[in-house]
Each structure stands twice: as C-alpha cells, then as structure tokens.
Amino acid sequence: MPLPSPQILWNDLKMALSLLTRLPVPQADWSDADRSAAQAAWAYPVAGLVVAVLASVLAMSALWLGIPAPVAALILLASLVMSTGAMHEDGLADCADGFWGGWDKPRRLEIMKDSAIGTYGVLALILVTGVRWTLYTSLIANGAVWALLLAPIVSRAAMVHVMHALPHAREGGLSSKTGRPSRDVMLAALAIAAVAALLFSGLAALWVAAAAGLASLAVRSIARSKIEGQTGDVLGATQQMTEAAVLVALVAS
C-alpha cells in the first residue's frame, strides 16, 4: 500500500484528534469520499500521545512544586478526563451496565445507549479509575516520566485492533459512522505503539505488549459474546481496560 501524502496524514491526525479529544485543533477535511474516517485510525496512538504529554506536564510540574505524588496523579487523571471529554470512561460505564444488566443483545444495546448510569457502571468506574490513580501515583513518585506517556498511546492502538477485529453491533452509532479500519491501518497503529513501548520502556515493552494484548482480547471476546460486535462504548472500554493493564505491567516490571 503506497504511503499517503503528508497532507493526507496531517488531515488524518486532525480527524483523530477531533474524534478522540476535546482539544482545539484545526478543522479537518471530512469531505474526501474515497478516504473514510476509519483510515485515520492509525493516528489514534498519536492522539493518545498528545493528551498524555499535556497531562504529564501538569503532573510533573505539580510534583516539582512540592505537591505530593497522589495529588499529582489526580491532576494527571483529571487532565486525561477533561481533554477527552470523559468519552472513554463513559464507554466503560455503559458497557458494564449493558453487558451485565441486559439479558439479550437488543436489551444490552438499549441499556448502553441510555445516558443514565447504573450500579455496574459506577462500580466499573470506581474500580478502574482507582487502579489507574494508584499506579500513576507509583510511577510519578518514582519519576517515571516516560512511562506516563506510554499507557495512553498503547491503549488507543488497542482500540484500532478491536475496531478492525469486530463488526459493528449497531447501525447509526459513532463507531458505525466512522467505519472499520483496514488491516494496514491497524498494523500501522500497532507499529506506532510498539515503537513507543520500546523507546519509553525498553525491555519492559514485552510485558507492556502482553498486558495490552490480553486486555484488548478480553474486551473483544466479551463484546463478541454479549453484543456480537463493537460500538463506540466498547472501544472506550477497550481503552480504559488496556490503559490499566499497561500500567500494571509498567509498575510490576
């Protein structure tokens, strides 16, 4: 597959940032009928790097000012949530409610579409956010600045993997409108994540890859079983679970 022009790659990045963040970015050109939004999915890990850099600068600045590591980690999490509009956290909560609150695919999808949050969703958010906060605290306390950047990058590459692997569970949602990335797009996203893992964590990249792979495969398997495909909520849950898994691998290694 020939490499797209720099103009197309730049537009892909703007599309990825527009879809995955609430950051003010230049307007992307969405009018190219021959190039769907899914083909910009290779840039999802780059979008993860952008939000991770912003959050890490805030967290490490707080630490430099004498603010304790737990509070710096809270600042980092708050930045990640605000820069993405909590869309991934919302997906995690919706999946928890729908997957375990419904008895069949139509009912599960109905619950996932409901803006209200239930017991399963609340518990999922508390547990996963608590794990992320604890592990980010450990990394910040040990001055592992590069490690702070890695989990948001790898977790967004995992989203592309699930987008490619599963069909759309419903028509008309954000994921359906975005489309399914090709195999080449998925491999490009995974390659970016792999390079980042090697640069930022060295030999620990093996543990990072294993953790990310297991987490994304687990979400993919559950989604296939529960709703026979993926939605935007499933992709958000993939990001959250993979980020937590990568953090576990980094702290453990």
C-alpha positions, 0 to 999 in steps of 0.5 A: 500500500503506497504511503499517503501524502503528508497532507493526507496524514496531517488531515488524518491526525486532525480527524483523530484528534477531533474524534478522540479529544476535546482539544482545539485543533484545526478543522479537518477535511471530512469531505474526501469520499474515497478516504473514510474516517476509519483510515485515520485510525492509525493516528489514534496512538498519536492522539493518545500521545498528545493528551498524555504529554499535556497531562504529564506536564501538569503532573510533573510540574505539580510534583516539582512544586512540592505537591505530593505524588497522589495529588499529582496523579489526580491532576494527571487523571483529571487532565486525561478526563477533561481533554477527552471529554470523559468519552472513554470512561463513559464507554466503560460505564455503559458497557458494564451496565449493558453487558451485565444488566441486559439479558439479550443483545437488543436489551444490552444495546438499549441499556448502553445507549441510555445516558443514565448510569447504573450500579455496574457502571459506577462500580466499573468506574470506581474500580478502574479509575482507582487502579489507574490513580494508584499506579500513576501515583507509583510511577510519578513518585518514582519519576517515571516520566516516560512511562506516563506517556506510554499507557495512553498511546498503547491503549488507543492502538488497542482500540484500532485492533478491536475496531478492525477485529469486530463488526459493528453491533449497531447501525447509526452509532459513532463507531458505525459512522466512522467505519472499520479500519483496514488491516494496514491501518491497524498494523500501522497503529500497532507499529506506532505503539510498539515503537513507543513501548520500546523507546519509553520502556525498553525491555519492559515493552514485552510485558507492556505488549502482553498486558495490552494484548490480553486486555484488548482480547478480553474486551473483544471476546466479551463484546463478541459474546454479549453484543456480537460486535463493537460500538463506540462504548466498547472501544472506550472500554477497550481503552480504559481496560488496556490503559490499566493493564499497561500500567500494571505491567509498567509498575510490576516490571 
